[in-house]
Amino acid sequence: KRQAEQGIEIDEEGFHAEMTKQKERARAERLKKNISGWSEDLFVRSGYDHGHICPSADRQYSKEANYQTFYMTNMQPQRNAFNAKLWAVMEQKVRDITPKTIGDTLYVCKGGTIDNESQILTRIQGKMIVPRYFYMALLLKLGNQFTAFAFWAEHTNNDHSNDPLSNYVITIDELEQRTGIDFFCNLPDD
């Protein structure tokens, strides 16, 4: 604490901490408004969920990390029957095979198809792309060995949560052919 010229005590640490909190809140509000490139949330009343690419359940280790999963840059439009059912089952399966369970490192690349017009379902308000397919590419490192596979699922508004996940498993090579993306490009193709 220090004395101000008018005789008022100032708690500098508390003052600076509060100013930092205010700046962070203001910054978060600006990000919420502008992070997606649109000032409005196109998902609202569109019939689509805010489909997390990195799930909130995967970022429970800190409040800030969890909050970041709600940025619009981490969202793609998903029908509820897909998002809350099949996609959720796939996300849980990925959590089940995390390194603490069976390996030392798990690399995960997830997304929806947005580059090829035939793989786009529609556009919300003519702007935001709704992918026709969603995928997860998984690479598990076990010592010096690598194992990889992918999930590929058509984005429908039907409940497929009881389907065997093996129905959706494809090789990384197949995923690369379908998406045009070279996944895990630092590793040999074999």
Accessible surface in RSA format (square Angstrom, percent):
REM  Atomic radii and reference values for relative SASA: ProtOr
REM  Chains: A
REM  Algorithm: Lee & Richards
REM  Probe-radius: 1.40
REM  Slices: 20
REM RES _ NUM      All-atoms   Total-Side   Main-Chain    Non-polar    All polar
REM                ABS   REL    ABS   REL    ABS   REL    ABS   REL    ABS   REL
RES LYS A   1   179.77  87.7 110.31  67.7  69.46 165.4  60.30  54.3 119.47 127.3
RES ARG A   2   127.93  53.7 120.32  61.3   7.61  18.1  51.04  69.8  76.90  46.6
RES GLN A   3   114.14  63.8  93.01  68.0  21.13  50.3  56.77 120.8  57.37  43.5
RES ALA A   4    19.02  17.5  10.77  16.6   8.25  18.8  13.87  19.5   5.15  13.6
RES GLU A   5   178.74 102.6 135.83 102.8  42.90 102.1  59.68 115.4 119.05  97.2
RES GLN A   6   147.01  82.2 111.25  81.3  35.76  85.1  57.35 122.1  89.66  68.0
RES GLY A   7    49.08  60.5   0.00   N/A  49.08  60.5  23.90  65.6  25.18  56.4
RES ILE A   8   111.51  63.5 107.75  80.3   3.76   9.1 111.51  80.3   0.00   0.0
RES GLU A   9   108.06  62.0  86.13  65.2  21.93  52.2  27.39  53.0  80.67  65.9
RES ILE A  10    52.21  29.7  49.32  36.7   2.89   7.0  52.21  37.6   0.00   0.0
RES ASP A  11    71.74  50.2  64.80  64.5   6.94  16.4  20.74  48.8  51.00  50.9
RES GLU A  12    65.49  37.6  64.93  49.1   0.57   1.4  20.94  40.5  44.55  36.4
RES GLU A  13   149.75  86.0 140.63 106.4   9.12  21.7  57.46 111.2  92.28  75.3
RES GLY A  14    33.63  41.5   0.00   N/A  33.63  41.5  28.14  77.2   5.49  12.3
RES PHE A  15   110.77  55.4 102.67  63.6   8.11  21.1 108.82  66.0   1.95   5.6
RES HIS A  16   103.70  56.7 102.89  71.5   0.81   2.1  70.95  73.1  32.74  38.1
RES ALA A  17    50.34  46.3  40.50  62.5   9.83  22.4  48.91  68.9   1.42   3.8
RES GLU A  18    71.19  40.9  70.27  53.2   0.92   2.2  36.32  70.3  34.87  28.5
RES MET A  19    69.57  36.0  69.57  46.0   0.00   0.0  57.51  48.9  12.07  16.0
RES THR A  20    78.93  56.1  78.11  79.2   0.82   2.0  53.79  72.2  25.14  38.0
RES LYS A  21   115.32  56.3 111.68  68.5   3.64   8.7  63.35  57.0  51.98  55.4
RES GLN A  22    82.68  46.2  77.42  56.6   5.26  12.5  23.42  49.9  59.26  44.9
RES LYS A  23   138.15  67.4 130.99  80.4   7.16  17.1  79.43  71.5  58.72  62.5
RES GLU A  24    89.66  51.5  87.31  66.1   2.35   5.6  37.22  72.0  52.44  42.8
RES ARG A  25   132.39  55.6 128.31  65.4   4.07   9.7  75.49 103.2  56.90  34.5
RES ALA A  26    48.40  44.5  39.57  61.1   8.84  20.1  46.85  66.0   1.55   4.1
RES ARG A  27   113.73  47.8 113.71  58.0   0.01   0.0  28.74  39.3  84.99  51.5
RES ALA A  28    22.23  20.4  21.30  32.9   0.94   2.1  21.88  30.8   0.36   0.9
RES GLU A  29    82.98  47.6  82.95  62.8   0.03   0.1  38.82  75.1  44.16  36.1
RES ARG A  30   137.44  57.7 136.14  69.4   1.30   3.1  66.10  90.3  71.33  43.2
RES LEU A  31    43.83  24.4  42.92  30.7   0.91   2.3  43.81  30.8   0.03   0.1
RES LYS A  32   114.08  55.7  91.13  55.9  22.94  54.6  57.58  51.8  56.50  60.2
RES LYS A  33   123.64  60.3 121.30  74.4   2.34   5.6  67.96  61.2  55.68  59.3
RES ASN A  34    94.46  65.1  81.99  79.2  12.47  30.0  29.02  69.8  65.44  63.3
RES ILE A  35    44.73  25.5  24.41  18.2  20.33  49.0  29.56  21.3  15.18  41.2
RES SER A  36    31.12  26.3   8.90  11.9  22.22  51.2  10.24  21.8  20.88  29.2
RES GLY A  37    67.50  83.2   0.00   N/A  67.50  83.2  37.18 102.0  30.32  67.9
RES TRP A  38    75.75  30.4  68.74  33.3   7.00  16.4  58.86  31.4  16.89  27.4
RES SER A  39    90.54  76.5  64.62  86.2  25.92  59.7  37.19  79.2  53.35  74.7
RES GLU A  40    79.61  45.7  70.04  53.0   9.57  22.8  54.33 105.1  25.28  20.6
RES ASP A  41    53.48  37.5  37.53  37.4  15.94  37.7  24.57  57.8  28.91  28.8
RES LEU A  42     1.31   0.7   0.27   0.2   1.04   2.6   0.64   0.4   0.67   1.8
RES PHE A  43     4.31   2.2   0.79   0.5   3.52   9.2   0.79   0.5   3.52  10.1
RES VAL A  44    72.75  47.9  56.80  51.4  15.94  38.4  62.88  54.6   9.87  26.8
RES ARG A  45   226.23  95.0 176.19  89.8  50.04 119.1  89.05 121.7 137.18  83.1
RES SER A  46    32.20  27.2   4.20   5.6  28.00  64.5  14.75  31.4  17.45  24.5
RES GLY A  47    51.50  63.5   0.00   N/A  51.50  63.5  36.16  99.2  15.34  34.4
RES TYR A  48    24.94  11.6  12.18   6.9  12.76  33.2   8.15   6.1  16.79  20.7
RES ASP A  49    37.41  26.2  31.84  31.7   5.57  13.2  12.61  29.7  24.79  24.7
RES HIS A  50    65.43  35.8  57.31  39.8   8.12  20.8  36.98  38.1  28.45  33.1
RES GLY A  51     0.00   0.0   0.00   N/A   0.00   0.0   0.00   0.0   0.00   0.0
RES HIS A  52    33.12  18.1  32.00  22.2   1.12   2.9  20.39  21.0  12.74  14.8
RES ILE A  53    30.19  17.2  29.97  22.3   0.22   0.5  29.97  21.6   0.22   0.6
RES CYS A  54    35.81  27.1  33.19  37.0   2.62   6.2  26.81  67.9   9.00   9.7
RES PRO A  55     8.85   6.5   8.54   7.8   0.32   1.1   8.85   7.3   0.00   0.0
RES SER A  56    28.24  23.9  26.03  34.7   2.22   5.1  15.38  32.7  12.87  18.0
RES ALA A  57    52.72  48.5  37.09  57.2  15.63  35.6  38.74  54.6  13.98  37.0
RES ASP A  58    42.93  30.1  24.66  24.5  18.28  43.2  13.34  31.4  29.60  29.5
RES ARG A  59    87.30  36.7  87.30  44.5   0.00   0.0   5.18   7.1  82.12  49.8
RES GLN A  60   122.52  68.5  93.35  68.2  29.16  69.4  46.16  98.3  76.35  57.9
RES TYR A  61   167.49  78.2 125.90  71.6  41.59 108.2 109.73  82.5  57.76  71.2
RES SER A  62    46.42  39.2  36.26  48.4  10.16  23.4  40.36  86.0   6.06   8.5
RES LYS A  63   188.05  91.7 171.47 105.2  16.58  39.5 121.48 109.3  66.57  70.9
RES GLU A  64   119.64  68.7 112.09  84.8   7.54  18.0  43.67  84.5  75.97  62.0
RES ALA A  65    11.69  10.8   8.05  12.4   3.65   8.3   9.71  13.7   1.98   5.2
RES ASN A  66    32.20  22.2  32.20  31.1   0.00   0.0   9.33  22.5  22.86  22.1
RES TYR A  67    82.29  38.4  79.22  45.1   3.07   8.0  79.45  59.7   2.84   3.5
RES GLN A  68    76.14  42.6  70.96  51.9   5.18  12.3  14.65  31.2  61.49  46.6
RES THR A  69     5.83   4.1   3.52   3.6   2.31   5.5   5.80   7.8   0.03   0.0
RES PHE A  70   104.38  52.2  88.23  54.7  16.15  42.0  88.47  53.6  15.91  45.5
RES TYR A  71    49.13  22.9  46.27  26.3   2.86   7.4  37.58  28.2  11.55  14.2
RES MET A  72    30.96  16.0  22.85  15.1   8.11  19.3  16.16  13.7  14.79  19.6
RES THR A  73    98.49  70.0  59.89  60.7  38.59  92.0  55.52  74.6  42.97  65.0
RES ASN A  74    21.94  15.1  19.12  18.5   2.82   6.8  14.18  34.1   7.77   7.5
RES MET A  75    18.69   9.7   4.77   3.2  13.92  33.1   4.77   4.1  13.92  18.4
RES GLN A  76    31.74  17.7  31.65  23.1   0.09   0.2  10.48  22.3  21.26  16.1
RES PRO A  77     2.42   1.8   2.42   2.2   0.00   0.0   2.42   2.0   0.00   0.0
RES GLN A  78     0.00   0.0   0.00   0.0   0.00   0.0   0.00   0.0   0.00   0.0
RES ARG A  79    72.35  30.4  72.35  36.9   0.00   0.0   4.32   5.9  68.03  41.2
RES ASN A  80    80.75  55.7  79.22  76.6   1.52   3.7  27.46  66.1  53.28  51.5
RES ALA A  81    19.35  17.8  16.70  25.8   2.65   6.0  18.35  25.8   1.00   2.7
RES PHE A  82     2.81   1.4   2.63   1.6   0.18   0.5   2.81   1.7   0.00   0.0
RES ASN A  83    31.73  21.9  28.79  27.8   2.94   7.1   0.00   0.0  31.73  30.7
RES ALA A  84    52.89  48.6  29.11  44.9  23.78  54.1  35.70  50.3  17.19  45.5
RES LYS A  85    81.41  39.7  79.95  49.1   1.46   3.5  29.00  26.1  52.41  55.8
RES LEU A  86     3.10   1.7   3.10   2.2   0.00   0.0   3.10   2.2   0.00   0.0
RES TRP A  87     1.01   0.4   1.01   0.5   0.00   0.0   1.01   0.5   0.00   0.0
RES ALA A  88    36.82  33.9  33.25  51.3   3.57   8.1  33.85  47.7   2.97   7.9
RES VAL A  89    52.04  34.2  47.70  43.2   4.34  10.5  51.21  44.5   0.84   2.3
RES MET A  90     0.70   0.4   0.70   0.5   0.00   0.0   0.00   0.0   0.70   0.9
RES GLU A  91    17.60  10.1  16.31  12.3   1.29   3.1   1.08   2.1  16.52  13.5
RES GLN A  92    83.14  46.5  83.14  60.8   0.00   0.0  39.66  84.4  43.47  33.0
RES LYS A  93    87.44  42.7  86.02  52.8   1.41   3.4  38.22  34.4  49.21  52.4
RES VAL A  94     9.84   6.5   9.84   8.9   0.00   0.0   9.84   8.5   0.00   0.0
RES ARG A  95    62.39  26.2  54.27  27.7   8.12  19.3  32.63  44.6  29.76  18.0
RES ASP A  96    69.53  48.7  58.15  57.9  11.38  26.9  22.53  53.0  47.00  46.9
RES ILE A  97    25.89  14.7  25.89  19.3   0.00   0.0  25.89  18.6   0.00   0.0
RES THR A  98    29.49  21.0  29.49  29.9   0.00   0.0  28.54  38.3   0.95   1.4
RES PRO A  99    43.00  31.3  36.70  33.5   6.30  22.9  36.86  30.4   6.14  38.2
RES LYS A 100   193.22  94.3 148.98  91.4  44.25 105.3 104.38  94.0  88.84  94.6
RES THR A 101    82.09  58.4  50.67  51.4  31.42  74.9  43.56  58.5  38.53  58.2
RES ILE A 102    91.30  52.0  68.82  51.3  22.47  54.2  79.36  57.1  11.93  32.4
RES GLY A 103    20.60  25.4   0.00   N/A  20.60  25.4   7.25  19.9  13.35  29.9
RES ASP A 104    73.44  51.4  50.28  50.0  23.16  54.8  40.74  95.9  32.69  32.6
RES THR A 105    44.00  31.3  42.66  43.2   1.34   3.2  24.75  33.2  19.25  29.1
RES LEU A 106    27.23  15.2   4.85   3.5  22.38  56.3   4.85   3.4  22.38  60.2
RES TYR A 107   102.01  47.6  98.93  56.3   3.08   8.0  68.87  51.8  33.14  40.9
RES VAL A 108    59.72  39.3  26.86  24.3  32.86  79.2  26.86  23.3  32.86  89.1
RES CYS A 109    48.34  36.6  43.02  48.0   5.31  12.5  14.35  36.4  33.98  36.6
RES LYS A 110    37.27  18.2  12.81   7.9  24.45  58.2   9.60   8.6  27.67  29.5
RES GLY A 111     8.21  10.1   0.00   N/A   8.21  10.1   8.21  22.5   0.00   0.0
RES GLY A 112     7.21   8.9   0.00   N/A   7.21   8.9   0.00   0.0   7.21  16.1
RES THR A 113     6.22   4.4   1.44   1.5   4.78  11.4   6.22   8.4   0.00   0.0
RES ILE A 114    78.80  44.8  68.36  50.9  10.44  25.2  68.36  49.2  10.44  28.3
RES ASP A 115   122.02  85.5  83.78  83.4  38.25  90.4  34.94  82.2  87.09  86.9
RES ASN A 116    73.33  50.6  68.47  66.2   4.86  11.7  18.13  43.6  55.20  53.4
RES GLU A 117   115.60  66.4 101.74  77.0  13.86  33.0  66.12 127.9  49.48  40.4
RES SER A 118    79.61  67.3  57.58  76.8  22.03  50.7  56.32 119.9  23.29  32.6
RES GLN A 119    26.44  14.8  26.44  19.3   0.00   0.0   4.06   8.6  22.39  17.0
RES ILE A 120    12.26   7.0   4.85   3.6   7.41  17.9   4.85   3.5   7.41  20.1
RES LEU A 121    62.77  35.0  40.68  29.1  22.09  55.5  40.70  28.6  22.07  59.4
RES THR A 122    58.63  41.7  49.49  50.2   9.14  21.8  31.43  42.2  27.20  41.1
RES ARG A 123    91.57  38.4  74.94  38.2  16.64  39.6  23.59  32.2  67.98  41.2
RES ILE A 124    12.72   7.2   7.87   5.9   4.85  11.7  12.72   9.2   0.00   0.0
RES GLN A 125   119.52  66.8  79.59  58.2  39.93  95.1  48.49 103.2  71.03  53.9
RES GLY A 126    61.62  76.0   0.00   N/A  61.62  76.0  31.94  87.7  29.67  66.5
RES LYS A 127    94.68  46.2  74.64  45.8  20.04  47.7  54.34  48.9  40.35  43.0
RES MET A 128    23.08  12.0  21.48  14.2   1.59   3.8  22.30  19.0   0.78   1.0
RES ILE A 129    43.08  24.5  35.97  26.8   7.11  17.1  35.97  25.9   7.11  19.3
RES VAL A 130     0.00   0.0   0.00   0.0   0.00   0.0   0.00   0.0   0.00   0.0
RES PRO A 131     0.00   0.0   0.00   0.0   0.00   0.0   0.00   0.0   0.00   0.0
RES ARG A 132    71.11  29.9  71.11  36.3   0.00   0.0   9.28  12.7  61.83  37.5
RES TYR A 133    49.21  23.0  49.21  28.0   0.00   0.0  13.82  10.4  35.39  43.6
RES PHE A 134     0.66   0.3   0.00   0.0   0.66   1.7   0.00   0.0   0.66   1.9
RES TYR A 135    17.44   8.1  17.13   9.7   0.31   0.8   2.34   1.8  15.11  18.6
RES MET A 136     0.00   0.0   0.00   0.0   0.00   0.0   0.00   0.0   0.00   0.0
RES ALA A 137     0.00   0.0   0.00   0.0   0.00   0.0   0.00   0.0   0.00   0.0
RES LEU A 138     1.92   1.1   1.56   1.1   0.36   0.9   1.61   1.1   0.31   0.8
RES LEU A 139     9.42   5.2   9.42   6.7   0.00   0.0   9.42   6.6   0.00   0.0
RES LEU A 140    15.52   8.6  15.21  10.9   0.31   0.8  15.21  10.7   0.31   0.8
RES LYS A 141    58.71  28.6  58.71  36.0   0.00   0.0  31.07  28.0  27.65  29.5
RES LEU A 142    68.68  38.2  61.25  43.8   7.43  18.7  64.06  45.0   4.62  12.4
RES GLY A 143    42.22  52.1   0.00   N/A  42.22  52.1  36.78 100.9   5.44  12.2
RES ASN A 144   145.86 100.6 119.45 115.4  26.41  63.6  32.41  78.0 113.45 109.7
RES GLN A 145   131.61  73.6 126.57  92.5   5.04  12.0  34.64  73.7  96.97  73.5
RES PHE A 146    89.03  44.5  57.10  35.4  31.93  83.1  57.12  34.6  31.91  91.3
RES THR A 147    77.19  54.9  70.08  71.0   7.11  16.9  57.31  77.0  19.87  30.0
RES ALA A 148    44.66  41.1  17.49  27.0  27.17  61.8  17.49  24.6  27.17  72.0
RES PHE A 149    55.86  27.9  55.78  34.6   0.08   0.2  55.86  33.9   0.00   0.0
RES ALA A 150     0.00   0.0   0.00   0.0   0.00   0.0   0.00   0.0   0.00   0.0
RES PHE A 151     3.84   1.9   3.79   2.3   0.05   0.1   3.84   2.3   0.00   0.0
RES TRP A 152    26.63  10.7  22.02  10.7   4.61  10.8  14.90   7.9  11.72  19.0
RES ALA A 153     1.21   1.1   0.26   0.4   0.95   2.2   1.19   1.7   0.02   0.0
RES GLU A 154    87.45  50.2  77.64  58.7   9.81  23.4  15.33  29.7  72.12  58.9
RES HIS A 155     3.81   2.1   0.00   0.0   3.81   9.7   0.00   0.0   3.81   4.4
RES THR A 156    36.33  25.8  30.44  30.9   5.89  14.0  35.43  47.6   0.90   1.4
RES ASN A 157    90.16  62.2  70.10  67.7  20.05  48.3  19.28  46.4  70.88  68.5
RES ASN A 158    86.55  59.7  81.01  78.3   5.54  13.3  18.05  43.5  68.49  66.2
RES ASP A 159    79.07  55.4  49.44  49.2  29.63  70.1  25.90  61.0  53.17  53.0
RES HIS A 160    59.91  32.7  59.22  41.2   0.69   1.8  48.90  50.4  11.00  12.8
RES SER A 161    24.60  20.8  14.39  19.2  10.21  23.5   6.22  13.2  18.38  25.7
RES ASN A 162   144.83  99.9 113.58 109.8  31.25  75.2  38.51  92.7 106.32 102.8
RES ASP A 163    42.78  30.0  34.81  34.6   7.97  18.8   3.24   7.6  39.54  39.4
RES PRO A 164    82.61  60.2  70.79  64.5  11.82  43.0  82.61  68.2   0.00   0.0
RES LEU A 165    32.57  18.1  26.12  18.7   6.45  16.2  26.12  18.3   6.45  17.4
RES SER A 166    83.55  70.6  64.24  85.7  19.30  44.5  48.30 102.9  35.24  49.4
RES ASN A 167    99.59  68.7  61.76  59.7  37.83  91.1  22.33  53.7  77.26  74.7
RES TYR A 168    29.86  13.9  28.01  15.9   1.85   4.8  22.84  17.2   7.02   8.7
RES VAL A 169    65.19  42.9  46.42  42.0  18.78  45.2  46.42  40.3  18.78  50.9
RES ILE A 170    20.06  11.4  15.16  11.3   4.90  11.8  19.83  14.3   0.22   0.6
RES THR A 171    74.76  53.2  72.45  73.4   2.32   5.5  72.51  97.4   2.25   3.4
RES ILE A 172    23.71  13.5  21.28  15.9   2.43   5.9  21.28  15.3   2.43   6.6
RES ASP A 173    81.00  56.7  78.44  78.1   2.56   6.1  23.34  54.9  57.66  57.5
RES GLU A 174    65.94  37.9  65.10  49.3   0.84   2.0  26.50  51.3  39.44  32.2
RES LEU A 175     0.00   0.0   0.00   0.0   0.00   0.0   0.00   0.0   0.00   0.0
RES GLU A 176    34.05  19.5  29.56  22.4   4.48  10.7  12.73  24.6  21.31  17.4
RES GLN A 177   152.10  85.1 117.11  85.6  34.99  83.3  47.37 100.8 104.74  79.4
RES ARG A 178    93.09  39.1  77.85  39.7  15.24  36.3  29.26  40.0  63.83  38.7
RES THR A 179    22.71  16.2   2.93   3.0  19.78  47.1   6.86   9.2  15.84  24.0
RES GLY A 180    71.18  87.8   0.00   N/A  71.18  87.8  35.92  98.6  35.25  79.0
RES ILE A 181    68.24  38.8  63.44  47.3   4.81  11.6  67.94  48.9   0.30   0.8
RES ASP A 182    87.59  61.4  68.59  68.3  19.00  44.9  36.67  86.3  50.92  50.8
RES PHE A 183    15.24   7.6   7.57   4.7   7.68  20.0  10.57   6.4   4.67  13.4
RES PHE A 184    40.59  20.3  19.23  11.9  21.36  55.6  30.97  18.8   9.62  27.5
RES CYS A 185    85.49  64.7  58.56  65.3  26.93  63.3  13.30  33.7  72.18  77.8
RES ASN A 186   145.44 100.3 112.31 108.5  33.13  79.8  35.29  84.9 110.15 106.5
RES LEU A 187    54.89  30.6  45.92  32.8   8.98  22.6  47.43  33.3   7.46  20.1
RES PRO A 188   106.12  77.3  79.56  72.5  26.56  96.6  92.77  76.6  13.35  82.9
RES ASP A 189   126.71  88.8  95.48  95.0  31.23  73.8  37.26  87.7  89.45  89.2
RES ASP A 190   166.69 116.8  96.63  96.2  70.06 165.7  66.14 155.7 100.54 100.3
END  Absolute sums over single chains surface
CHAIN  1 A    11954.6       9577.4       2377.3       6166.9       5787.7
END  Absolute sums over all chains
TOTAL         11954.6       9577.4       2377.3       6166.9       5787.7
